[in-house]
Structures are given as C-alpha cells and as structure tokens.
C-alpha cells in the first residue's frame, strides 16, 4: 500500500515500512517489529539498535492506516 503525505510517500507491507522523502533523495526503511507508533505526536519511530529515525505524519487517519497495515497498536 502507498500513502502520500506532506514529506513524501509511505510504502507499507505487512512486514516493513519505507518512507521516501521528497525534499531529499532519502528512503527510510524499517521492519515492522522495529517500529513504534506515538499517536499523540503522530510520530513513527524506528529503532533497530544502531539505526534510529522518526517521522511525523499529517493525521491520525494516516497513523491508523499504518497501524492496521503493520499490525501495530496505537
């Protein structure tokens, strides 16, 4: 599934997330088990040990879609 948001595109599968940023030629990648969702701040946080990143979404609806697709709790 692909979702557009202000910073780029979210590419979701049941096992992984990719975020392609439009401002920079950068793609953020994480496996579903390394992702935490912070619904109050609309943040996706990835922590895979040595690699950490976070990204702010535009709406709670987007957060709910990400949670459903990746099988995560809000």
C-alpha positions in Angstrom: 0.0 0.0 0.0 1.2 3.5 -0.8 0.1 6.6 1.1 1.1 10.2 0.2 1.8 12.7 3.0 3.4 16.1 3.0 7.0 14.8 3.4 6.8 12.1 0.7 5.3 8.6 0.4 4.7 5.8 2.9 5.2 2.4 1.3 3.7 -0.3 3.6 3.6 -4.1 3.6 2.7 -6.4 6.5 6.3 -6.8 7.4 8.1 -3.5 6.6 7.8 0.3 6.0 9.6 2.5 3.6 9.3 6.3 3.7 10.5 8.1 0.5 11.2 11.7 1.3 10.6 14.3 -1.5 12.8 17.0 -0.1 15.9 14.8 -0.1 16.9 11.7 -2.1 16.5 9.6 1.0 14.5 6.4 1.8 13.9 5.4 5.4 13.4 1.7 6.0 12.4 -0.4 8.9 10.9 -3.8 9.7 7.5 -3.8 11.4 9.0 -5.2 14.7 11.3 -2.2 15.0 8.6 0.4 14.6 6.7 2.2 17.5 3.8 4.5 16.9 3.2 7.5 19.1 -0.3 8.6 18.3 -0.4 11.7 20.4 2.5 13.2 18.5 1.6 11.5 15.1 5.2 10.0 15.1 6.6 6.9 13.6 9.7 5.9 15.5 12.1 3.2 14.2 14.7 1.7 16.5 16.8 -1.1 15.1 19.7 -0.9 17.5 22.4 1.2 15.9 19.9 2.8 13.4 17.2 5.1 14.7 14.9 7.5 12.9 11.5 9.2 13.3 9.0 10.8 11.0 5.9 12.9 11.7 2.7 12.1 9.9 -0.1 14.5 8.8 -3.1 13.0 10.5 -4.4 10.4 12.9 -6.1 8.7 9.9 -2.7 8.1 8.4 -1.4 6.7 11.7 -4.4 4.3 11.9 -3.7 3.0 8.4 0.0 2.4 9.2 -1.0 0.6 12.4 -3.5 -1.6 10.6 -1.2 -2.5 7.7 1.8 -3.3 10.0 -0.3 -5.0 12.7 0.8 -2.5 15.4 -1.1 -1.0 18.4 -1.6 2.7 18.7 
